[in-house]
Amino acid sequence: MEQESSEKENTNTGKAVKRWPIESQEEPISVIREETEEELKAATDQVRPVTSKGRLQTHFPQQSRPSSSKKYPRPGSTRSTGSSRPGTGSRKTVSRASSRKSRPESSGSRLERFGPGSDHSESDDEIPHKPREHLPEIADFTTVDINDEKAFDTDLEDKDEEEYTLTDLLFLYRCHMETTTAYDPTGRTAYIEGCKKVGVVPASYFLRHMNDPHLSMKHHGLGSQGMRAIAMSLVSNTSVLTLDLSDNWLGHPGGHAVCEMLRDNCFITHLDLSDNKFGLQTAESLSQTLQQNSTLTHVTLSGNDFDDKAAVHFSDAIMNTTKLEYLNLSHNLFGENAGIILGPAIADNSSLKELDLSWNSIRRKGAVAIAQGIKNNVYMKKINLAWNGFGLEGSIAFGDALKGNQVLEELDLTNNRITSEGAVLIGKGVSVNETLTTIRLGRNPMQTAGCYGICAAILRNPNCALKELDFKDILVNKDFDDIFKQVQEQVPDIKMRHGGMEPPKKPRARIHPMVKLTNYIEKNNLRLVDFFNKFDKDGSMSVTYEEFQQGIECAKTALQKLVKSEALKDTGIKLTQEEVQILLSELDSDGDGEINFSEMVSGHTGFQESQQENINVILTATQPRPVTT
């Protein structure tokens, strides 16, 4: 009856206020009363944590809120502005701290009401519960930085009124919309959900840079599962234009996730998937993606263990793509068969401007097929075929390709086992080509003769367009330097790089004249006395300088006759006038101007002994030293 009467009183006054029901007169009732300022402060300091500033700063920055005189009630509050509780003349504020202090005394705890020994078997109908409707709504603070002490507000603040201004309501509405929006164009929500689905930790770097036009995720160790989560977010991402996923070892599952993402993403134009160990399984998926995607223009797939079998799929992609302008297949396992397969595809391609097949093993027939493809291609501007080992067969084919192709501008044949002969054959194509601007032939065993042949070909072509010659690590000589100066006169803007000038040839070590004299005696099986008697015409056992010189000249004449008749080659005394004088001064030990037989013998024997000593010194120096303990 009391409840009905109270409701009637509220109806008469126009206020819809419900009273909590009272179970019985004997049950203790928790009374909410107005607290004094001292009690409020003491209760608040006891419950709330204290920061470095002495109090918990849990309100929004006031400078970001324009002042508004109009007040609005809190969301979910049943009280309207200007109203008060019945029976009171002003609004009373109930703090959470005071309510916490009064909880033990309330009737909400069944254990305290019935006591430890009481019977708990009563039904719920006998124990009244307070209705839970009209509970105040809790604002969503998920978007607020919890590290900022001034970033959020709660009803624990000692405000004059439990109300929000218009600015507060707008701010809360904006936070609510940011957290409950249905579509996220950045893909952040999709990435977080994807990480939960595959069971990986989100990459903070990706979350920070997922809106950048150039996103580099190389060397992050993503793996296949990490790539699946990123692919889920990139499907709807509209900001990333250049994506670098190199060196993440994605494997086949990760590569498949990338291909699935590229089927829906229409914004990425540059993609780097190098060093991800895709292998043959991913080659087919990548080929289909390259043929279907209409936005990719630059793709790098180097270092993914693609072999001759994978070349079949890439030949389809090269032949059928219409948007791709740059393709890098370097550092793979393509061999001779891969070259045979890729050659016809290169000939039929109509979109690629640059192709990189360097650091493979394309040789012989494969090199010939690639050259034929370049010869028939009418669109490609640059091709890199360095470090493949084309050899002479490839040189012949590329010489012919340069004669027929009038579109190619840059050709890189670095380190392809091109000899001097191969360079001359390539030069035949250079002599008639009018579009090639750069040719790189460095680190080939072509030597200075091959470089000379290329320069000679340029001189024979009055319409040559070459601007850069690269002969890196190839030594050239003065003859090349002279012909290159002529090339510079014909093409003033040409630039050339080589390995440097060949070092000048060292002069041969001078042979001592006594060595020549000894060799002559030994080769003709002469005794020293017989040799001396050829000079001693009068038998005095001594010869003058004039007689010795005449004997040497006679020996030279006889030697020349023997050489002409080919009876005896490489024998005789080949002494210059200077060497004769040295020999005379050494044999004439007493300096009397004559050489007797004893001086001849002593000089010859002493020279042999000195030579043997020099040999012993050299052998001793080269022997390993004994190990000492």
C-alpha positions as CSV (number, residue, x, y, z in Angstrom):
1,M,0.0,0.0,0.0
2,E,2.8,2.4,0.8
3,Q,4.4,1.6,-2.6
4,E,1.1,2.4,-4.4
5,S,0.6,5.6,-2.5
6,S,4.2,6.8,-3.3
7,E,3.7,6.0,-7.0
8,K,0.4,8.0,-6.9
9,E,2.2,11.0,-5.3
10,N,4.8,10.9,-8.0
11,T,2.1,10.7,-10.7
12,N,0.4,13.8,-9.3
13,T,3.6,15.8,-9.3
14,G,4.4,14.8,-12.9
15,K,7.6,13.0,-12.0
16,A,8.2,9.3,-12.9
17,V,10.3,8.3,-10.0
18,K,10.3,4.7,-8.6
19,R,11.0,3.8,-5.1
20,W,13.0,0.7,-4.2
21,P,10.7,-1.9,-2.5
22,I,11.2,-2.6,1.2
23,E,11.1,-6.3,2.1
24,S,10.1,-6.1,5.8
25,Q,10.2,-3.8,8.7
26,E,12.7,-5.9,10.6
27,E,15.3,-6.0,7.7
28,P,18.1,-3.5,8.1
29,I,18.0,-0.8,5.4
30,S,21.1,1.0,4.0
31,V,20.4,4.7,4.1
32,I,22.1,7.0,1.6
33,R,22.7,10.3,3.1
34,E,24.4,13.5,2.1
35,E,28.0,13.5,3.2
36,T,30.0,16.5,4.3
37,E,33.0,17.8,2.3
38,E,35.5,16.4,4.8
39,E,34.0,12.9,4.6
40,L,33.9,13.0,0.8
41,K,37.6,14.1,0.6
42,A,38.7,11.4,3.1
43,A,36.8,8.7,1.3
44,T,38.1,9.7,-2.1
45,D,41.7,9.9,-1.0
46,Q,41.4,6.4,0.5
47,V,40.0,4.8,-2.7
48,R,41.5,6.6,-5.6
49,P,45.2,6.1,-6.6
50,V,47.4,9.1,-6.2
51,T,49.7,10.1,-9.1
52,S,52.9,12.1,-9.1
53,K,50.8,15.3,-9.1
54,G,49.0,14.3,-5.9
55,R,45.7,13.3,-7.5
56,L,44.4,11.2,-10.4
57,Q,44.0,13.5,-13.4
58,T,41.1,11.7,-15.1
59,H,39.4,14.3,-17.1
60,F,39.5,15.4,-20.7
61,P,41.8,18.4,-21.4
62,Q,39.8,21.5,-20.7
63,Q,41.6,23.5,-23.4
64,S,40.1,21.2,-26.1
65,R,36.5,21.8,-24.8
66,P,34.9,25.1,-25.7
67,S,32.9,26.4,-22.8
68,S,29.2,25.9,-23.1
69,S,26.8,27.4,-20.7
70,K,24.1,24.8,-21.5
71,K,24.3,21.6,-19.5
72,Y,23.0,18.2,-20.5
73,P,22.3,15.2,-18.2
74,R,24.5,12.2,-18.2
75,P,23.6,9.4,-20.7
76,G,21.1,7.1,-19.0
77,S,20.2,9.4,-16.1
78,T,16.5,9.5,-15.2
79,R,16.7,13.0,-13.7
80,S,16.0,16.0,-15.8
81,T,17.7,19.3,-15.5
82,G,16.2,21.5,-12.8
83,S,14.4,18.6,-11.0
84,S,15.1,17.3,-7.5
85,R,14.2,14.4,-5.4
86,P,10.9,14.5,-3.7
87,G,11.1,15.7,-0.2
88,T,14.3,17.7,-0.6
89,G,15.0,21.2,-1.7
90,S,18.2,20.6,-3.7
91,R,20.0,17.9,-5.6
92,K,22.2,15.6,-3.5
93,T,25.4,14.0,-4.9
94,V,26.2,10.4,-4.0
95,S,29.9,9.5,-4.4
96,R,31.1,6.1,-5.3
97,A,33.5,6.1,-2.4
98,S,30.6,6.5,0.1
99,S,28.6,3.9,-1.7
100,R,31.5,1.5,-1.4
101,K,31.8,2.2,2.3
102,S,28.2,1.5,2.8
103,R,28.1,-1.8,0.8
104,P,29.0,-4.1,3.8
105,E,26.0,-2.6,5.7
106,S,23.5,-3.1,2.8
107,S,21.1,-5.9,2.3
108,G,22.6,-7.0,-0.9
109,S,24.9,-9.6,0.7
110,R,23.0,-12.8,1.3
111,L,25.7,-14.2,3.5
112,E,25.7,-11.3,5.9
113,R,21.9,-11.2,6.0
114,F,21.4,-14.8,6.9
115,G,24.6,-15.5,8.8
116,P,27.0,-18.3,8.4
117,G,24.7,-20.8,10.0
118,S,21.4,-19.9,8.4
119,D,19.6,-21.8,5.8
120,H,20.2,-20.7,2.2
121,S,17.5,-22.8,0.6
122,E,15.0,-20.0,0.3
123,S,13.8,-19.3,-3.2
124,D,14.7,-16.2,-5.1
125,D,11.1,-15.0,-4.9
126,E,11.5,-14.6,-1.1
127,I,14.6,-12.4,-1.6
128,P,13.7,-9.3,-3.4
129,H,16.2,-7.8,-5.9
130,K,16.5,-4.3,-7.0
131,P,15.5,-3.6,-10.6
132,R,18.4,-3.0,-13.0
133,E,16.7,-0.8,-15.5
134,H,17.6,2.8,-16.0
135,L,21.3,2.1,-15.2
136,P,23.6,4.8,-16.5
137,E,25.4,4.0,-19.7
138,I,29.2,3.8,-19.5
139,A,31.1,5.8,-22.1
140,D,33.5,4.0,-24.4
141,F,37.1,5.0,-23.6
142,T,38.9,2.5,-25.8
143,T,40.2,5.1,-28.0
144,V,41.8,7.2,-25.2
145,D,45.5,7.1,-24.5
146,I,45.7,5.6,-21.0
147,N,49.2,7.0,-20.6
148,D,48.0,10.6,-20.8
149,E,46.7,11.6,-17.4
150,K,44.5,14.3,-18.9
151,A,43.0,12.2,-21.6
152,F,39.8,11.0,-20.0
153,D,37.2,11.9,-17.4
154,T,35.0,9.8,-15.0
155,D,32.3,10.6,-12.5
156,L,34.8,10.4,-9.7
157,E,35.7,14.0,-10.3
158,D,34.3,16.5,-7.7
159,K,32.0,18.3,-10.1
160,D,29.3,20.6,-9.1
161,E,26.8,18.8,-11.3
162,E,26.6,15.3,-12.8
163,E,26.1,16.6,-16.3
164,Y,27.9,16.8,-19.7
165,T,28.3,19.9,-21.8
166,L,27.5,19.8,-25.5
167,T,31.2,19.5,-26.4
168,D,31.5,16.4,-24.1
169,L,28.6,14.7,-25.8
170,L,30.0,15.4,-29.3
171,F,33.5,14.1,-28.2
172,L,32.0,10.9,-26.8
173,Y,29.9,10.4,-29.9
174,R,33.0,10.7,-32.1
175,C,34.9,8.2,-30.0
176,H,32.0,5.8,-30.2
177,M,31.8,6.1,-33.9
178,E,35.5,5.5,-34.3
179,T,35.3,2.2,-32.4
180,T,32.1,0.9,-33.8
181,T,32.6,1.9,-37.5
182,A,31.6,-0.9,-39.9
183,Y,34.3,-0.2,-42.5
184,D,38.0,0.4,-42.0
185,P,39.7,1.6,-45.2
186,T,43.2,1.3,-43.7
187,G,42.8,-2.5,-42.9
188,R,43.9,-2.1,-39.3
189,T,40.8,-3.9,-37.9
190,A,41.2,-6.6,-40.5
191,Y,44.9,-7.1,-39.6
192,I,44.2,-7.4,-35.9
193,E,41.4,-9.9,-36.5
194,G,43.7,-11.8,-39.0
195,C,46.5,-12.0,-36.4
196,K,44.0,-13.5,-33.9
197,K,42.8,-15.9,-36.5
198,V,46.2,-17.3,-37.5
199,G,47.7,-16.9,-34.0
200,V,50.6,-14.5,-34.6
201,V,51.7,-11.3,-32.8
202,P,50.8,-8.2,-34.7
203,A,53.8,-6.4,-36.2
204,S,53.9,-2.9,-34.7
205,Y,55.9,-1.5,-37.6
206,F,53.2,-2.6,-40.0
207,L,50.5,-0.9,-37.8
208,R,52.5,2.3,-37.8
209,H,53.2,2.4,-41.5
210,M,50.3,0.7,-43.1
211,N,49.0,4.0,-44.5
212,D,52.3,5.0,-46.1
213,P,52.4,4.9,-49.9
214,H,55.8,3.1,-49.7
215,L,55.7,0.3,-47.2
216,S,58.9,-1.7,-46.6
217,M,58.5,-4.9,-44.6
218,K,61.8,-6.6,-45.7
219,H,63.9,-8.5,-43.2
220,H,61.0,-8.8,-40.7
221,G,60.8,-12.6,-40.6
222,L,57.1,-12.7,-41.2
223,G,56.9,-16.3,-42.4
224,S,53.8,-17.8,-44.0
225,Q,51.4,-17.1,-41.1
226,G,52.5,-13.5,-40.6
227,M,52.0,-12.9,-44.3
228,R,48.5,-14.3,-44.2
229,A,47.5,-11.7,-41.6
230,I,49.0,-8.9,-43.6
231,A,47.4,-10.0,-46.8
232,M,44.0,-9.9,-45.0
233,S,44.4,-6.2,-44.3
234,L,46.0,-5.3,-47.6
235,V,42.9,-6.5,-49.5
236,S,41.0,-3.4,-48.5
237,N,44.1,-1.0,-48.1
238,T,44.0,1.9,-50.5
239,S,47.1,3.7,-49.3
240,V,50.0,1.4,-50.1
241,L,51.4,1.7,-53.7
242,T,54.8,0.2,-53.3
243,L,55.2,-3.0,-51.2
244,D,58.5,-4.5,-50.3
245,L,58.3,-8.0,-48.7
246,S,61.8,-9.2,-49.6
247,D,63.7,-11.7,-47.4
248,N,60.9,-12.9,-45.2
249,W,60.9,-16.6,-46.3
250,L,57.2,-16.7,-47.0
251,G,57.3,-20.0,-48.7
252,H,54.5,-21.5,-50.7
253,P,51.6,-20.6,-48.2
254,G,52.8,-17.0,-47.9
255,G,53.2,-16.7,-51.6
256,H,49.7,-18.0,-52.2
257,A,48.3,-15.5,-49.7
258,V,50.1,-12.7,-51.6
259,C,48.5,-13.9,-54.9
260,E,45.0,-14.0,-53.3
261,M,45.5,-10.5,-52.0
262,L,46.6,-9.1,-55.4
263,R,43.5,-10.5,-57.0
264,D,41.4,-8.0,-55.0
265,N,43.9,-5.1,-54.4
266,C,43.9,-2.7,-57.2
267,F,46.3,0.0,-55.8
268,I,49.7,-1.7,-55.5
269,T,51.9,-1.0,-58.5
270,H,55.4,-2.0,-57.3
271,L,56.0,-5.3,-55.6
272,D,59.2,-6.9,-54.3
273,L,59.1,-10.6,-53.3
274,S,62.7,-11.4,-53.6
275,D,64.4,-14.0,-51.4
276,N,61.3,-15.7,-50.1
277,K,62.0,-19.3,-51.2
278,F,58.8,-19.8,-53.2
279,G,60.0,-22.6,-55.6
280,L,57.9,-24.3,-58.2
281,Q,54.7,-24.5,-56.3
282,T,54.3,-20.7,-56.1
283,A,55.4,-20.1,-59.7
284,E,52.1,-21.1,-61.2
285,S,50.1,-18.8,-58.8
286,L,52.4,-15.9,-59.5
287,S,52.0,-16.4,-63.2
288,Q,48.2,-16.3,-63.1
289,T,48.3,-13.2,-60.9
290,L,50.7,-11.4,-63.3
291,Q,48.3,-12.2,-66.1
292,Q,45.1,-11.1,-64.3
293,N,46.3,-8.1,-62.3
294,S,45.9,-4.8,-64.1
295,T,47.8,-2.4,-61.8
296,L,51.2,-4.1,-61.2
297,T,53.9,-2.5,-63.3
298,H,57.1,-3.5,-61.4
299,V,57.7,-7.0,-59.9
300,T,60.9,-8.4,-58.4
301,L,61.1,-12.2,-57.9
302,S,64.9,-12.7,-57.5
303,G,66.3,-15.4,-55.3
304,N,63.3,-17.7,-55.1
305,D,64.8,-21.0,-56.4
306,F,62.8,-21.0,-59.7
307,D,64.2,-23.6,-62.0
308,D,63.6,-24.8,-65.6
309,K,60.2,-26.2,-64.7
310,A,59.1,-22.8,-63.3
311,A,60.2,-21.1,-66.5
312,V,57.2,-22.7,-68.2
313,H,54.8,-20.6,-66.0
314,F,56.8,-17.4,-66.3
315,S,56.9,-17.7,-70.1
316,D,53.1,-17.6,-70.1
317,A,53.2,-14.5,-67.9
318,I,55.8,-12.7,-70.1
319,M,53.8,-13.6,-73.2
320,N,50.3,-12.6,-72.0
321,T,50.9,-9.7,-69.6
322,T,49.8,-6.3,-70.9
323,K,50.6,-4.0,-68.0
324,L,53.9,-5.3,-66.5
325,E,56.9,-3.0,-67.4
326,Y,59.7,-4.4,-65.2
327,L,60.3,-8.0,-64.3
328,N,63.3,-9.2,-62.2
329,L,64.0,-13.0,-62.3
330,S,67.7,-12.8,-61.3
331,H,69.5,-15.0,-58.8
332,N,67.4,-18.1,-59.6
333,L,68.2,-21.6,-61.0
334,F,67.3,-21.1,-64.7
335,G,69.4,-23.2,-67.0
336,E,69.8,-23.9,-70.7
337,N,66.2,-25.3,-71.0
338,A,64.8,-22.2,-69.3
339,G,66.5,-20.0,-71.9
340,I,65.0,-22.1,-74.7
341,I,61.5,-21.7,-73.1
342,L,61.8,-18.0,-72.3
343,G,63.2,-16.9,-75.7
344,P,60.0,-17.1,-77.7
345,A,58.0,-15.5,-74.9
346,I,60.4,-12.5,-75.0
347,A,59.9,-12.2,-78.7
348,D,56.1,-12.0,-78.4
349,N,56.0,-9.7,-75.3
350,S,54.5,-6.2,-75.9
351,S,54.7,-4.5,-72.5
352,L,58.0,-5.2,-70.8
353,K,60.5,-2.4,-71.0
354,E,63.1,-4.0,-68.7
355,L,64.0,-7.6,-68.0
356,D,66.6,-8.9,-65.6
357,L,67.8,-12.5,-66.0
358,S,71.2,-12.1,-64.4
359,W,72.9,-14.6,-62.1
360,N,71.4,-17.7,-63.7
361,S,73.0,-20.5,-65.7
362,I,71.6,-19.8,-69.2
363,R,74.2,-21.1,-71.7
364,R,74.7,-22.4,-75.2
365,K,71.3,-23.1,-76.8
366,G,69.5,-21.2,-74.1
367,A,71.7,-18.1,-74.7
368,V,71.0,-18.4,-78.5
369,A,67.2,-18.6,-77.8
370,I,67.3,-15.5,-75.6
371,A,69.3,-13.6,-78.2
372,Q,66.8,-14.6,-80.9
373,G,64.0,-13.3,-78.7
374,I,65.7,-10.0,-78.2
375,K,66.2,-9.7,-82.0
376,N,62.5,-10.1,-82.7
377,N,61.3,-8.0,-79.7
378,V,60.1,-4.5,-80.7
379,Y,59.3,-3.0,-77.2
380,M,62.1,-3.9,-74.7
381,K,64.6,-1.1,-73.8
382,K,66.8,-2.8,-71.2
383,I,68.0,-6.3,-70.6
384,N,70.4,-7.6,-68.0
385,L,72.0,-11.0,-68.8
386,A,75.2,-10.7,-66.6
387,W,76.8,-13.7,-64.9
388,N,75.3,-16.5,-67.1
389,G,78.3,-17.8,-69.1
390,F,77.1,-17.4,-72.7
391,G,80.5,-18.1,-74.2
392,L,81.3,-18.0,-77.9
393,E,77.9,-19.3,-79.0
394,G,76.1,-16.6,-77.2
395,S,78.5,-14.0,-78.5
396,I,77.7,-15.0,-82.1
397,A,74.0,-14.9,-81.4
398,F,74.1,-11.5,-79.8
399,G,76.2,-10.0,-82.6
400,D,73.4,-11.1,-84.9
401,A,70.7,-9.8,-82.5
402,L,72.2,-6.3,-82.4
403,K,72.1,-6.2,-86.2
404,G,68.3,-6.9,-86.3
405,N,67.1,-5.1,-83.2
406,Q,66.6,-1.3,-83.5
407,V,64.8,-0.7,-80.1
408,L,67.2,-2.0,-77.4
409,E,69.1,0.7,-75.5
410,E,71.0,-1.1,-72.7
411,L,72.7,-4.5,-72.8
412,D,74.6,-6.0,-69.9
413,L,76.8,-9.0,-70.7
414,T,79.1,-8.8,-67.8
415,N,81.0,-11.9,-66.9
416,N,79.7,-14.2,-69.6
417,R,83.0,-15.9,-70.7
418,I,83.3,-13.7,-73.8
419,T,86.7,-14.0,-75.3
420,S,88.5,-11.6,-77.6
421,E,87.0,-13.5,-80.6
422,G,83.5,-13.2,-79.1
423,A,84.0,-9.4,-78.5
424,V,84.9,-8.9,-82.2
425,L,81.8,-10.8,-83.2
426,I,79.6,-8.6,-80.9
427,G,81.4,-5.6,-82.4
428,K,80.0,-6.6,-85.8
429,G,76.5,-6.0,-84.5
430,V,77.6,-2.7,-82.8
431,S,78.9,-1.5,-86.2
432,V,75.4,-1.3,-87.6
433,N,73.2,-0.8,-84.6
434,E,71.8,2.8,-84.2
435,T,69.9,2.6,-80.9
436,L,72.1,1.0,-78.3
437,T,73.4,3.6,-75.8
438,T,75.0,1.4,-73.1
439,I,76.9,-1.9,-73.4
440,R,78.6,-3.6,-70.4
441,L,81.2,-6.2,-71.1
442,G,83.3,-6.1,-68.0
443,R,84.9,-9.1,-66.3
444,N,85.2,-11.1,-69.5
445,P,88.4,-12.8,-70.6
446,M,88.5,-10.6,-73.7
447,Q,91.6,-8.7,-72.8
448,T,92.7,-5.5,-74.5
449,A,92.2,-7.1,-77.9
450,G,88.5,-7.5,-77.3
451,C,88.1,-3.9,-76.1
452,Y,90.1,-2.7,-79.2
453,G,87.6,-4.6,-81.4
454,I,84.6,-2.9,-79.9
455,C,86.1,0.5,-80.3
456,A,87.1,-0.3,-83.9
457,A,83.4,-1.3,-84.6
458,I,82.2,2.1,-83.2
459,L,84.6,3.9,-85.6
460,R,83.0,2.0,-88.5
461,N,79.4,3.2,-87.5
462,P,78.9,6.9,-88.2
463,N,75.4,6.7,-86.6
464,C,76.5,4.9,-83.4
465,A,74.4,6.1,-80.4
466,L,76.7,4.6,-77.7
467,K,77.2,6.8,-74.7
468,E,78.7,4.4,-72.2
469,L,81.2,1.6,-72.5
470,D,81.9,-0.6,-69.5
471,F,85.1,-2.8,-69.6
472,K,85.3,-3.2,-65.9
473,D,88.3,-5.2,-64.5
474,I,89.9,-5.5,-68.0
475,L,93.4,-4.2,-68.4
476,V,94.1,-2.3,-71.6
477,N,97.3,-1.1,-73.2
478,K,98.5,2.0,-75.1
479,D,97.1,0.7,-78.4
480,F,93.6,0.7,-76.9
481,D,94.2,4.2,-75.5
482,D,95.1,5.5,-78.9
483,I,92.0,4.1,-80.6
484,F,89.7,5.3,-77.9
485,K,90.9,8.8,-78.4
486,Q,89.7,8.4,-82.0
487,V,86.4,7.2,-80.7
488,Q,86.1,10.3,-78.5
489,E,86.7,12.5,-81.6
490,Q,83.7,10.8,-83.3
491,V,81.5,10.5,-80.2
492,P,82.4,13.4,-77.8
493,D,79.9,12.4,-75.1
494,I,80.9,8.8,-74.8
495,K,82.1,7.6,-71.4
496,M,84.3,4.5,-70.9
497,R,85.5,2.5,-67.8
498,H,88.2,-0.1,-67.8
499,G,90.4,-1.9,-65.3
500,G,93.4,0.3,-65.9
501,M,96.5,0.3,-68.1
502,E,98.6,-2.8,-68.3
503,P,101.8,-2.5,-66.4
504,P,104.9,-1.9,-68.5
505,K,106.8,-5.0,-69.4
506,K,109.8,-5.5,-67.2
507,P,113.1,-5.7,-69.0
508,R,114.7,-9.1,-69.2
509,A,117.4,-9.7,-66.7
510,R,120.8,-9.2,-68.3
511,I,122.7,-12.4,-68.8
512,H,126.3,-12.3,-67.7
513,P,128.7,-12.7,-70.8
514,M,130.6,-15.5,-69.0
515,V,127.3,-17.5,-68.9
516,K,127.1,-17.2,-72.7
517,L,130.7,-18.2,-73.1
518,T,130.2,-21.3,-70.8
519,N,127.0,-22.2,-72.7
520,Y,128.8,-22.0,-76.1
521,I,131.6,-24.3,-74.8
522,E,129.2,-26.9,-73.4
523,K,126.9,-27.0,-76.4
524,N,129.7,-27.5,-78.8
525,N,131.4,-30.2,-76.6
526,L,134.7,-28.2,-76.5
527,R,137.4,-28.3,-74.0
528,L,138.5,-25.0,-72.6
529,V,142.0,-25.4,-74.2
530,D,140.4,-26.1,-77.6
531,F,138.3,-23.0,-77.3
532,F,141.4,-20.9,-76.3
533,N,143.4,-22.3,-79.2
534,K,140.8,-20.8,-81.6
535,F,141.9,-17.3,-80.4
536,D,145.7,-18.1,-80.0
537,K,146.8,-18.2,-83.6
538,D,150.6,-18.0,-82.8
539,G,150.5,-20.6,-80.0
540,S,151.9,-18.3,-77.4
541,M,149.2,-19.4,-74.9
542,S,148.1,-15.7,-74.6
543,V,145.9,-13.5,-76.7
544,T,145.5,-9.7,-76.9
545,Y,142.2,-7.9,-76.7
546,E,142.3,-7.5,-80.5
547,E,142.8,-11.2,-81.1
548,F,140.0,-12.1,-78.6
549,Q,137.6,-9.7,-80.4
550,Q,138.5,-11.2,-83.8
551,G,137.9,-14.7,-82.4
552,I,134.4,-13.7,-81.1
553,E,133.5,-12.2,-84.5
554,C,134.6,-15.3,-86.3
555,A,132.5,-17.4,-83.9
556,K,129.5,-15.2,-84.7
557,T,130.0,-15.6,-88.4
558,A,130.4,-19.3,-88.1
559,L,127.3,-19.4,-85.9
560,Q,125.2,-17.5,-88.5
561,K,126.2,-20.0,-91.2
562,L,125.2,-22.9,-89.0
563,V,121.9,-21.3,-88.2
564,K,121.1,-20.6,-91.8
565,S,121.9,-24.2,-92.7
566,E,119.8,-25.3,-89.7
567,A,122.5,-27.7,-88.8
568,L,122.8,-26.2,-85.4
569,K,120.4,-23.8,-83.8
570,D,120.5,-21.8,-80.6
571,T,124.2,-22.3,-80.2
572,G,127.1,-19.9,-80.3
573,I,128.3,-16.7,-78.6
574,K,125.8,-13.8,-79.0
575,L,127.8,-11.0,-77.4
576,T,127.4,-7.3,-77.9
577,Q,130.4,-5.0,-77.9
578,E,129.6,-3.9,-74.4
579,E,129.5,-7.5,-73.2
580,V,132.8,-8.3,-74.9
581,Q,134.5,-5.5,-73.0
582,I,133.0,-6.8,-69.7
583,L,134.3,-10.3,-70.5
584,L,137.8,-9.0,-71.3
585,S,138.0,-6.9,-68.1
586,E,137.0,-9.9,-66.0
587,L,139.4,-12.4,-67.6
588,D,142.4,-10.1,-67.6
589,S,143.0,-10.4,-63.8
590,D,146.5,-8.8,-63.8
591,G,145.5,-6.0,-66.2
592,D,148.4,-6.3,-68.6
593,G,146.2,-6.1,-71.7
594,E,146.5,-9.8,-72.5
595,I,144.6,-12.9,-71.6
596,N,146.7,-16.0,-71.0
597,F,145.4,-19.6,-70.6
598,S,145.7,-19.6,-66.8
599,E,143.6,-16.5,-66.5
600,M,141.0,-18.0,-68.8
601,V,140.9,-21.2,-66.6
602,S,140.7,-19.3,-63.3
603,G,138.1,-16.9,-64.6
604,H,135.9,-19.7,-65.9
605,T,136.3,-21.8,-62.8
606,G,135.7,-18.9,-60.4
607,F,132.5,-17.9,-62.2
608,Q,131.1,-21.4,-62.0
609,E,131.8,-21.5,-58.2
610,S,130.1,-18.2,-57.6
611,Q,127.1,-19.4,-59.5
612,Q,126.9,-22.6,-57.5
613,E,127.1,-20.5,-54.3
614,N,124.2,-18.4,-55.4
615,I,122.1,-21.5,-56.1
616,N,122.9,-22.9,-52.6
617,V,121.8,-19.7,-51.0
618,I,118.5,-19.7,-52.8
619,L,117.9,-23.4,-51.9
620,T,118.7,-22.7,-48.2
621,A,116.3,-19.8,-48.1
622,T,113.5,-21.8,-49.6
623,Q,113.8,-24.8,-47.2
624,P,111.4,-24.8,-44.3
625,R,112.9,-24.1,-40.9
626,P,112.9,-26.9,-38.3
627,V,110.2,-26.7,-35.7
628,T,111.7,-25.9,-32.2
629,T,110.0,-26.8,-29.0
